[in-house]
Amino acid sequence: MLVVANLSLISLLICWPSSRVASNPTQLLDYVQNQITSINEDLKQRNISRKELYQQLKQQSRTISQLNRELFFLDEELAKKTQELTILSDIYSAKQKSETRHINALFSQINLSYIRYSYIKIFLSQDNPATLVRCMTYYRYFHQARQQLLVILKHKLEILRKR
C-alpha cells in the first residue's frame, strides 16, 4: 500500500508541468502534503480495520477450537455409550435365551407332572371298586385344582413372554 502511494506521488511529480513547479512550488508542496496526509489517514483506517478483522478472526478461531474440543469429547462419549449399548444388548439377548429355556423347562415339567397322569393308570392299579370310585373322585378334584393352576401358570407365562 505504501509502495503504491509512493509511486502515485512520484508519477504526480513527473507528470506535473515544470512551468507550474517553477512558478508555484508552495502550491505543489501543499498538494503533496495533502496527498501524504490523505494517504496516511487511509493507511491508518486500513490498519485499524485490519486489526479489528484480525481480532474477529482470532475470536472465531478460539470459538472453533472450543467447539472442536466439545465435538471430540462428544464423539468419545458417543463411542462409550455405543459400546455400553452393545454390551447391554448382548446381556439382554443372553437373558432372553435363558428365560426361554427356563419357560420351556417349566412347561415340560408341568406337562410331565400334571397332564400325562391318566384315569387308566388309576383304574388298572385298583382291585376294589369302592377304592376305585374314591380314587377317581379324588383324582377329579385334584385334576380340577391342577387345571386352575395351569390356567394361572399359562397366564403368567404369557406375561413373561410379552416382557
C-alpha positions as CSV (number, residue, x, y, z in Angstrom):
1,M,0.0,0.0,0.0
2,L,2.8,2.4,0.9
3,V,4.6,1.5,-2.3
4,V,1.5,2.3,-4.4
5,A,1.2,5.7,-2.5
6,N,4.9,6.5,-3.2
7,L,4.5,5.5,-6.9
8,S,1.5,7.8,-7.2
9,L,3.5,10.7,-5.7
10,I,6.4,10.1,-8.0
11,S,4.1,9.9,-11.0
12,L,2.5,13.1,-9.9
13,L,5.8,14.9,-9.7
14,I,6.8,13.6,-13.1
15,C,3.5,14.5,-14.8
16,W,3.3,17.9,-13.1
17,P,4.2,20.5,-15.7
18,S,7.6,22.0,-15.0
19,S,6.3,25.5,-15.5
20,R,3.9,25.0,-12.6
21,V,6.7,23.7,-10.4
22,A,8.9,26.6,-11.1
23,S,6.1,29.2,-10.8
24,N,4.2,27.7,-7.8
25,P,6.4,25.4,-5.6
26,T,4.3,26.1,-2.5
27,Q,1.2,25.0,-4.2
28,L,2.9,21.8,-5.2
29,L,4.2,21.3,-1.8
30,D,0.8,21.8,-0.2
31,Y,-0.7,19.5,-2.7
32,V,1.9,16.8,-2.0
33,Q,1.4,17.2,1.7
34,N,-2.3,16.9,1.4
35,Q,-1.8,13.8,-0.6
36,I,0.5,12.3,2.0
37,T,-1.9,13.2,4.8
38,S,-4.7,11.6,2.9
39,I,-2.7,8.5,2.2
40,N,-1.6,8.3,5.9
41,E,-5.2,8.6,7.1
42,D,-6.3,6.0,4.6
43,L,-3.4,3.8,5.8
44,K,-4.4,4.3,9.5
45,Q,-8.0,3.4,8.7
46,R,-6.9,0.3,6.9
47,N,-4.6,-0.7,9.8
48,I,-7.5,-0.2,12.3
49,S,-9.8,-2.2,10.1
50,R,-7.1,-4.9,9.7
51,K,-6.6,-5.1,13.4
52,E,-10.4,-5.4,14.0
53,L,-10.6,-8.1,11.4
54,Y,-7.6,-9.9,13.0
55,Q,-9.3,-9.7,16.4
56,Q,-12.5,-11.1,14.9
57,L,-10.6,-13.9,13.2
58,K,-8.8,-14.7,16.5
59,Q,-12.1,-14.9,18.4
60,Q,-13.6,-17.1,15.8
61,S,-10.6,-19.3,15.8
62,R,-10.9,-19.7,19.6
63,T,-14.6,-20.5,19.2
64,I,-13.9,-23.1,16.6
65,S,-11.2,-24.6,18.8
66,Q,-13.6,-24.8,21.7
67,L,-16.3,-26.4,19.5
68,N,-13.8,-28.9,18.2
69,R,-12.9,-29.9,21.7
70,E,-16.5,-30.3,22.6
71,L,-17.1,-32.3,19.5
72,F,-14.1,-34.6,20.3
73,F,-15.5,-35.2,23.8
74,L,-19.0,-35.9,22.5
75,D,-17.5,-38.3,19.9
76,E,-15.7,-40.1,22.7
77,E,-18.8,-40.2,24.9
78,L,-20.9,-41.5,21.9
79,A,-18.3,-44.3,21.3
80,K,-18.5,-45.3,25.0
81,K,-22.3,-45.2,25.0
82,T,-22.4,-47.3,21.8
83,Q,-20.1,-49.9,23.4
84,E,-22.2,-50.0,26.6
85,L,-25.3,-50.4,24.4
86,T,-23.7,-53.3,22.6
87,I,-22.8,-55.0,25.9
88,L,-26.3,-54.4,27.3
89,S,-27.8,-55.8,24.1
90,D,-25.7,-58.9,24.4
91,I,-26.7,-59.3,28.1
92,Y,-30.3,-58.8,27.2
93,S,-30.1,-61.4,24.4
94,A,-28.5,-63.9,26.8
95,K,-31.1,-63.2,29.5
96,Q,-33.9,-63.7,26.9
97,K,-32.4,-67.0,25.8
98,S,-32.1,-68.1,29.4
99,E,-35.7,-67.1,30.1
100,T,-36.9,-69.0,27.1
101,R,-35.0,-72.1,28.3
102,H,-36.5,-71.8,31.8
103,I,-40.0,-71.3,30.5
104,N,-39.7,-74.3,28.2
105,A,-38.3,-76.4,31.0
106,L,-41.1,-75.3,33.3
107,F,-43.7,-76.1,30.7
108,S,-42.2,-79.6,30.1
109,Q,-42.1,-80.2,33.9
110,I,-45.8,-79.1,34.2
111,N,-46.7,-81.3,31.3
112,L,-45.0,-84.3,32.7
113,S,-46.3,-83.8,36.3
114,Y,-49.9,-83.0,35.7
115,I,-51.2,-83.6,32.2
116,R,-49.9,-87.2,31.4
117,Y,-51.3,-88.8,34.5
118,S,-54.5,-90.6,33.4
119,Y,-57.5,-92.3,34.6
120,I,-56.4,-95.6,33.0
121,K,-53.5,-95.8,35.4
122,I,-55.7,-95.4,38.4
123,F,-58.3,-97.8,37.1
124,L,-55.7,-100.6,36.4
125,S,-54.0,-100.2,39.7
126,Q,-57.1,-100.7,41.9
127,D,-58.7,-104.1,42.8
128,N,-61.6,-102.8,45.0
129,P,-64.4,-100.9,43.2
130,A,-65.1,-98.6,46.2
131,T,-61.5,-97.7,46.4
132,L,-61.5,-97.1,42.7
133,V,-64.5,-94.7,42.9
134,R,-62.9,-92.9,45.8
135,C,-59.6,-92.5,44.0
136,M,-61.4,-91.3,40.8
137,T,-63.3,-88.7,42.9
138,Y,-60.1,-87.5,44.5
139,Y,-58.4,-87.6,41.1
140,R,-61.2,-85.4,39.6
141,Y,-60.8,-82.9,42.5
142,F,-57.0,-82.8,42.0
143,H,-57.5,-82.6,38.3
144,Q,-59.7,-79.5,38.7
145,A,-57.3,-77.9,41.0
146,R,-54.4,-78.6,38.6
147,Q,-56.4,-77.2,35.8
148,Q,-56.9,-74.0,37.7
149,L,-53.2,-73.9,38.5
150,L,-52.4,-74.5,34.8
151,V,-54.6,-71.6,33.8
152,I,-52.7,-69.3,36.3
153,L,-49.3,-70.6,35.1
154,K,-50.2,-70.2,31.4
155,H,-51.3,-66.6,32.2
156,K,-48.0,-65.9,34.0
157,L,-46.1,-67.5,31.1
158,E,-47.9,-65.2,28.6
159,I,-46.9,-62.2,30.8
160,L,-43.3,-63.4,30.9
161,R,-43.2,-63.9,27.1
162,K,-44.6,-60.4,26.5
163,R,-41.7,-58.9,28.5
